[in-house]
Amino acid sequence: MSVNNRSMILKIVGNKKVIFIFLILLIASGCQSQKGLSEKLPLPYPNSRFSESSGVLIHYRIWTVAQDRRKGSVLFLHGFSGSTFSWEKAVPALQAEGFEVVALDIPPFGFSDKSPKVNASVTARAALLLQWLDENFPAREWHLVGHSMGAGVVQAMALMQPEKTASVVFVAGAIFNQLKPSERQSNSLLRFRPVQAFVGNLAETHFISRRRIAQLLESAYGSKPEQEAIEAYYRALKIPGTARAVLAGSNSSMEIASLNAADLQLPVLAIWGENDTWVPLASRQNVLDRMPNVMLKIIENAGHNPMETHPEAFNKYLLDFLLQIKEQ
């Protein structure tokens, strides 16, 4: 976002008279749940499905294998602003090797629930997705794979239910040392839902464009993105309610459990791009050092999204790790 655009938003947010003028319109249009919109959308992909857990709508995709060929079950969680599309180049190799794969959109991203009332903290997301897995895929042990933001969620899931986790994979992971239950309320006007709606609608209308997404992807990838990727990210981020829900989550989410990275005793694979400037390995090395069973792999010349830009190297590291766990 440019300095001029950011200044314009701050000026609008700081102008209480403007907010008052738009208040009624926002309550009528911007403050409604976006779940109905998602339910009315056509299936985004041929293998798309929707299901609810605790009243939260989840979009997910599943790649099945025959029961007698199944070597394990893998759950993919994307990073900030990502979706199930982020794993398109990783799934075929896993499925061919006999792994059942499920990828889902973490609310409010992708095609999942857009309600700003959903608790977007790491532990609340982890609890929701653990419950969702129990309801939709019972009696399974999971290899949990998370990218960037999603890595923190799979870390929390594994710590909360290690008995249902076979292994954990961090991909450029925004992982944590410790989490404690606490309220993270903003003191700004953005904590008010009508204001979140107004700023969110403004962002969706004026700032989410193919050009800006192409720029962000090029920064994350470390190379120019393909048009298919630009369209996939744009289509998911442009769904009404996404920006507003992101603002709500960043200003009022609350952790619901105490977790410590040192308690993660499961096998862990950490994959990082050599040139990752978004979540550099150095920024998370101290967290990895606290875990007793970590294998670290660096992909040369890769940026923040190695599963998209360097799928051959990424898939080899991931498959070798999963097959090794299978043999143990």
N, C-alpha and C positions, 0 to 999 in steps of 0.2 A: 504494500500500500504506500502510495507516495505521501510526502509531507503535506501537500496541499489537501489531499483527500482526508488524511487523518485530522488535520486542523479543522476541516469542515465538519466532520462528525463531532469532534469535541465541542465546537461552537454550538452546534444544534443541541447536543446533550446538555450543555450548560445554560441554555435558554429555556427557562421554565415556562415562559409564556407560549413558546412554540409547542412545548410538550402538552400544555393544557389544551391548546386548540385541537391537537390531534388525539387527545385522550379518548374521547368517545368512539372515534373511528377505530382506534386500536383495540379497544375492548371488544368491539363488535367483530372485527376481522382478524387482527393479529394475535389475539389472546386465545383463540380457540385451539383445541387439540388438533394436531396434524395427523392423528392416527387414521382418521377416515380417508384422508387423501391417499395415504399409502395403500389402504385396502382397495381403493378404486383403481389404482394403477394396474396396467397389464403386467404380466410377469416380466421382470427385467431381463431374465435369461431363461432358456428352456428348462433348466433344472432348478429354477427358483421356487421357493416355498415360503409361506408366512405362517407363523404361529405366535400365540400369546403366552406370556408368563407373567404372573402378578399384574395383569392388565397392560403389559408393555408389549407392543407388536414388534416381532423380530423377523427380519428378512434373512434367509439363509439359502445356501446351495449345497447340494450333496452329490458326491461322486461315489457310487457304490461299487463293490466287488462281490463276487460270489462268496458265500459263507465259507466254503471249503478252501478258498484262496486267501482269505483275510489274514493278514499278518499283524494288523493293529488298526487303531482308529486315530486319526489326526484332526485336530481342530486348529484352524487358522484364524487369527485375529489381526486385523489391519491396524495401521497407524492413524494419526490425526489427519482428517480429511480424506482418508482412504475408504475402501469398500472391498467387497469380495473380489472385485476385478484385480486388486493388487497381487493376487495369487495365481492368476491365469497361467503363467508360465511354469509354475511349480507343481501344479496338480497332476498333469499327465504322467510325469515320471513316477510319482508316488502311486497313482492308481495302477499303472502298468506293473509295478512291483508287488501289488497286492494289498495296498493300504486303502482303507475306506477314508474318505476325506470330507470334512464339513468345514465350510467357511461361512461366517456370518457378518452382518453389518452391526457394529456396536452403535446403539442409539446415542445421538441422533443422526449418525452418519449413514451414507448409502441410502437404502430404501427402508430402513427400520423407523421406529416411532420417532416423531418429531416433537412430542410433548415437552415443554420446558420444565415440567414438574418432575421428570425422571432424574433421580439422584445420579450425577455423573462422576462421583468420586471413584477412585480406583477400587476400593473394597466393596462399594455398593454395586458397581458393575460386575465385579467378580462373583458376588453372591447371587446376583440376578442370573448370570450365565451358568453358574453351577446348578441352580434350580432348573433352568431351561434345559440343560443337558439331561438331568435326571428325568424330566418329564417327556422329552422327545427321543432320547437315546439311552434308555436305562441299561444297567448291567454292563457298562463298558469302562475300560481303563483307557485314558487318553494320553496321547502325545500332544502337549500344548505348545503351539508355535505362535509367537506374537511379534509384530513389527512395531518399533518405536513406541508410541502410546500403548499399543496393544500388548507389548512385552510386559509392561507394568501390571496389566490386568491378568495375564497368564501367570505371572509371578505370584500375584495375590491368590489366584485360584489354586495353585499348587500348594501354597502355604496353608490355605483354609481346608483343603481336602486332599492331602497327600496320598491317601489310600486309594483314590480314584485316578491318580496321575502316574503314568509310566515314565515320562520324561518331560523336560521343559527346554524350549529353544527360544533364545532371544535373538532377534534380528535387528541390529542397530537399536538396542533396547533402551527405552526411557525407564530404566528400572530404579527401584528405591532401596535405601538403606533401612528405613523404618517408617511405619505409619501408625498413627494413633487416632482414636476417635476425636474429632474436633469439628467445630463449625468454621467454615471459611467464608464468612460473609464480607461482601464488598461494602465500603463506606460511600461509594459513589452512587450517582443516580442510576447506574446500570443495575443496581440490585432490585429496582422496581420493574415489574413485568411489563407495564405499558411502555416504559422506556426501552426495555430489551426488545419489545416487538417493533418499536419504531426504528431503532438502530439496525436491528436484524433485517427488517424489510428494506431499509436503505441500502444495506450491504448487498442483499440479494439482487436488488434492482440495478445498482450502479457499479458494484465492485467485483461481482463474480462474473467474469467474462472468460472466453476461451483464451484470449491473449494473456491475461493475468495468470490463468492456470498453466499455460504453456511456460511462462516465465518461472513459476514456482517449481514446476516439474523439472525444468532444466537445471535449476539450482539444486534440487534434491538428487537428481540422477547424475549430475556432472556431465551431462551430454544432452543433445536435443531430443525431446520426446517424440515418439511416433504419434501421428494424428489419432490413431485408435485410442491411445492412452489419454490424450487431451479430451476427446469426446466422452470417454467413460468417466473421468473425474468430473468433468463439467456437468454431465447429465445427473450425477448423484448429488453434487453440491448445489445445483440449481433448484432442487425440489423445495417448494415453499415451506418455511418453518425451520430449515436447517440452521441458518445463521443465528436466528433468535434463540434456538435451543442451545447452541454452542455458547452464546453469551450467558444464558441463564446458568448453564452448568459450570462455567468458569467463575461465576460470582457467588453461587450459593450452594455448592455441593458439600456434602458432609461425609467424612470417613466413618465407617461403622464398626471397624475392628482394629485391633492392635496386631501388627505384623512386623517381623524382623527378618531381614535378608539372611542372616546367619543361621536361621532355622531351616533353610531350604536344603534338605539332605539328599534330594533326588538327583539323578544324572542331569546335567545341564550342558547344552551346547550354546555357545555365543558366537554368532556370525556378524562380522563387521566389515564394512567397506573401508578400504585403505584411505580413501579421500572423503570420508563422511564429515561434513562441516555442520550438519544439523544436530546430531547427537554424537559427537566425537567419542571414540573409545576411551580417551583419557578422562573424559567427564564421568565415566561409569566404571572405570577400572577398580576403584576402591570398593564398589559394591560387589563386583565379581570376586574380588580377593577374599570376601567374607564367606563365600559359598565353598564348601569342601570338595565338590565334584564337578568342576567346570572344565570343559574343553573349549578352547578359543581358536577360531579360524578367521583369518583375514583374507579378504578377496582383493587382489591387486587391482588398482585403477578404478575401483567401484566407489560409488557415493553412498547416499543414505538408503537407496532402494535396491540392493544387490539382487533380490529375487526377481526384479523386473529387468534390470539392465545387464546382469551377468548370470542368467538362469543356469547355464551349464555348470559353472563352478558352484553356484549355490545349491543346486539339486544334488550334486555329488556329495558335498559335505553333509547335507541333511539326510540323504539316503544312507550313507555310510554309518552315520550316527544311529539312525533308527534301526537299521539291520543289526548293528552291534548290540543295541538294547534287547532286540528280539532274541538274540542268541544267548543272552545271559540267564 
